[in-house]
Amino acid sequence: MDQLAIAQQHLEAHVLNVAQAVEDQLDLQNKKLDDMDEDDLERIREKRIAFMKKQAEQKAEWRRKGHGQYQELNCEKEFFEAAKASEKMVCHFYRSSTPRCAIVDKHLALIAQEHLECRFVKIDAEKCPFLVERLLIVVLPTIALVNKGHTQDYIVGFDDLGGTDDFQTPVLEWRIACQGMINVEYDVHDGPPCGRELNPRAGRKMVQTRQGIWQNHGSDSEADSDDD
């Protein structure tokens, strides 16, 4: 028997073993369901209701903190307060005279509505010089990804978004999800779901990963207290 035939036999045997394991698992689950009485089913129902109630309470709390909207912060104090109040925050540092900032506004307003788990805000860079200097922000637009009071990453300009002004909203959503700031139903390592090719420079910046999250471009900066 040649090597190809042997490999084919091994593959078929492996497939049969996997299929049998899945069937055994399904049989076990069915048996557990058959063995349940009304009290067991009621407990499952109560746990489900409690879980749904907890989810509803969490969403309500997020909305009270401004989640679900794209809001403007008026000063540095408001930035620090927002960073403390929300575990995850995306902040767009903008300048009204920079056309690309308006593009970011359009996309973030859409993303904010879809992701209650993160707060989305913007702040005029010219009104917060201390914050801009502290976070080493030079290029506008810059989007700071703040996690538990620390700036975890930055999206500077549009290089990470394909290097073009006409990128689609899912590309920015994907880039934010690369740092675990929002929840998405796909593997971020597969790239943005819209299927557009990114600028090769952006690809080189995102080749290293850790635990499913893209490598930071710089060190974290604290944003949880105002030292001024």
Legacy VTK file of the C-alpha trace (Angstrom):
# vtk DataFile Version 3.0
C-alpha trace
ASCII
DATASET POLYDATA
POINTS 228 float
0.000 0.000 0.000
1.471 3.374 -0.999
1.873 6.369 1.281
-1.099 8.215 -0.274
-3.484 5.365 0.452
-2.228 5.105 4.030
-2.698 8.841 4.551
-6.223 8.596 3.124
-7.081 5.786 5.554
-5.770 7.801 8.488
-7.814 10.817 7.403
-10.997 8.758 7.058
-10.419 7.200 10.478
-9.898 10.631 12.027
-13.101 11.966 10.452
-15.060 8.974 11.766
-13.635 9.475 15.259
-14.598 13.154 15.245
-18.091 12.342 13.994
-18.506 9.707 16.709
-17.330 12.122 19.401
-19.852 14.740 18.249
-22.635 12.154 18.184
-21.735 10.974 21.689
-21.807 14.558 22.951
-25.235 15.157 21.418
-26.536 11.908 22.924
-25.265 13.014 26.340
-26.948 16.395 26.050
-30.214 14.776 24.947
-30.045 12.382 27.896
-29.550 15.283 30.300
-32.626 16.983 28.847
-34.661 13.786 29.101
-33.633 13.338 32.745
-34.690 16.862 33.739
-37.875 17.338 35.691
-40.004 20.464 35.950
-37.915 21.844 38.817
-34.731 21.557 36.736
-36.351 23.347 33.820
-37.651 26.060 36.142
-34.163 26.644 37.541
-32.781 26.984 34.023
-35.549 29.429 33.212
-34.828 31.479 36.348
-31.117 31.632 35.526
-31.926 32.779 32.007
-34.269 35.483 33.282
-31.658 36.661 35.797
-29.033 36.819 33.049
-31.317 38.828 30.772
-32.193 41.176 33.645
-28.503 41.739 34.384
-27.862 42.495 30.714
-30.730 44.996 30.635
-29.440 46.711 33.785
-25.942 46.940 32.303
-27.263 48.505 29.101
-29.320 50.986 31.091
-26.242 51.958 33.135
-24.193 52.422 29.959
-26.857 54.687 28.485
-26.902 56.798 31.649
-23.171 57.334 31.166
-23.632 58.481 27.567
-22.968 55.198 25.782
-24.824 54.644 22.519
-24.171 58.242 21.429
-21.253 60.135 19.940
-20.807 63.116 22.243
-18.450 66.074 22.471
-16.407 66.771 25.590
-15.861 70.448 26.290
-12.682 70.394 28.368
-9.900 68.275 29.777
-11.753 67.798 33.069
-14.634 66.172 31.229
-12.188 63.842 29.473
-10.751 62.569 32.757
-14.221 62.200 34.264
-15.422 60.225 31.238
-12.328 57.995 31.329
-13.045 57.191 34.970
-16.757 56.590 34.481
-16.522 54.157 31.564
-14.288 51.110 31.416
-13.843 51.521 27.671
-13.807 54.833 25.821
-12.899 55.885 22.283
-11.952 59.563 22.018
-11.445 61.422 18.745
-9.053 64.371 19.018
-10.126 66.720 16.250
-9.744 70.192 14.802
-12.712 71.775 13.020
-10.515 73.067 10.205
-9.251 69.546 9.359
-11.517 67.881 6.757
-10.513 64.349 7.714
-11.861 64.903 11.226
-15.348 65.287 9.766
-14.912 61.894 8.083
-14.039 60.318 11.424
-17.078 61.975 13.025
-19.386 60.385 10.471
-18.082 56.875 11.075
-17.824 57.078 14.867
-21.400 58.346 15.133
-22.564 55.166 13.383
-20.323 52.834 15.385
-21.390 54.379 18.708
-25.005 53.455 18.055
-24.088 49.805 17.530
-21.727 49.319 20.488
-23.133 50.194 23.884
-20.214 48.466 25.582
-17.908 51.387 24.768
-18.346 55.150 25.078
-17.554 57.260 22.007
-16.586 60.907 22.411
-14.621 63.660 20.712
-12.693 66.670 21.988
-11.284 69.744 20.264
-7.489 69.369 20.388
-7.037 73.147 20.426
-9.038 73.395 23.660
-7.027 70.799 25.578
-3.303 71.544 25.103
-2.272 69.821 28.340
-4.020 66.615 27.328
-2.646 66.741 23.785
0.896 67.154 25.122
0.459 64.472 27.743
-0.820 61.912 25.233
1.790 62.926 22.622
-0.840 63.720 20.004
0.675 65.367 16.938
-1.368 64.292 13.913
-5.083 65.051 13.572
-7.333 63.186 13.505
-6.079 60.905 16.248
-8.373 58.419 17.959
-7.350 57.372 21.465
-8.518 53.987 22.732
-8.865 54.287 26.502
-9.266 51.121 28.550
-9.710 51.313 32.339
-8.292 54.823 32.469
-5.241 54.117 30.301
-4.695 54.915 26.634
-4.198 51.468 25.219
-3.631 52.430 21.595
-3.980 55.218 19.042
-5.361 55.326 15.526
-3.328 58.096 13.921
-4.601 59.484 10.649
-5.904 56.960 8.130
-2.873 54.707 7.606
-4.431 51.866 9.616
-7.683 52.293 7.691
-6.286 51.765 4.228
-4.647 55.153 3.698
-7.698 56.522 1.912
-10.446 58.999 2.810
-13.241 56.784 1.500
-12.772 53.822 3.848
-15.931 52.066 4.964
-17.312 52.196 8.491
-16.630 48.469 9.154
-12.913 49.125 8.596
-12.777 51.605 11.478
-15.012 49.351 13.563
-12.595 46.475 12.919
-9.557 48.590 13.810
-11.152 49.564 17.136
-12.086 45.931 17.784
-8.461 44.893 17.213
-7.709 46.218 20.708
-10.760 44.603 22.287
-12.558 47.912 22.767
-15.783 46.668 21.188
-17.328 43.254 20.607
-17.619 41.907 17.070
-18.856 38.577 15.732
-15.767 37.741 13.697
-12.060 37.102 14.206
-10.241 40.420 13.889
-7.196 38.569 12.551
-9.152 37.875 9.368
-9.278 41.600 8.625
-12.289 43.900 8.247
-15.507 42.143 7.182
-16.094 44.399 4.174
-13.193 42.669 2.409
-11.290 45.747 1.269
-7.528 45.507 1.064
-5.595 47.709 3.463
-2.631 49.857 2.634
0.549 47.702 2.802
1.956 50.122 5.406
-1.028 49.401 7.636
-0.510 45.680 7.178
3.085 45.895 8.326
2.030 47.772 11.465
-0.393 45.013 12.430
1.470 41.782 11.870
2.249 41.007 15.525
-0.534 39.870 17.831
-1.017 38.857 21.439
-3.999 36.887 22.705
-6.117 37.851 19.709
-5.373 41.577 20.016
-3.140 43.530 17.660
0.175 44.721 19.045
0.213 48.250 20.464
2.068 50.906 18.472
3.393 52.544 21.649
3.390 52.341 25.410
0.269 52.949 27.473
-0.328 56.406 28.901
-2.338 57.081 32.005
-5.532 59.052 31.539
-7.165 58.417 34.864
-6.125 61.548 36.737
-5.562 65.209 36.041
-2.155 66.210 37.341
-2.423 69.807 36.202
LINES 1 229
228 0 1 2 3 4 5 6 7 8 9 10 11 12 13 14 15 16 17 18 19 20 21 22 23 24 25 26 27 28 29 30 31 32 33 34 35 36 37 38 39 40 41 42 43 44 45 46 47 48 49 50 51 52 53 54 55 56 57 58 59 60 61 62 63 64 65 66 67 68 69 70 71 72 73 74 75 76 77 78 79 80 81 82 83 84 85 86 87 88 89 90 91 92 93 94 95 96 97 98 99 100 101 102 103 104 105 106 107 108 109 110 111 112 113 114 115 116 117 118 119 120 121 122 123 124 125 126 127 128 129 130 131 132 133 134 135 136 137 138 139 140 141 142 143 144 145 146 147 148 149 150 151 152 153 154 155 156 157 158 159 160 161 162 163 164 165 166 167 168 169 170 171 172 173 174 175 176 177 178 179 180 181 182 183 184 185 186 187 188 189 190 191 192 193 194 195 196 197 198 199 200 201 202 203 204 205 206 207 208 209 210 211 212 213 214 215 216 217 218 219 220 221 222 223 224 225 226 227
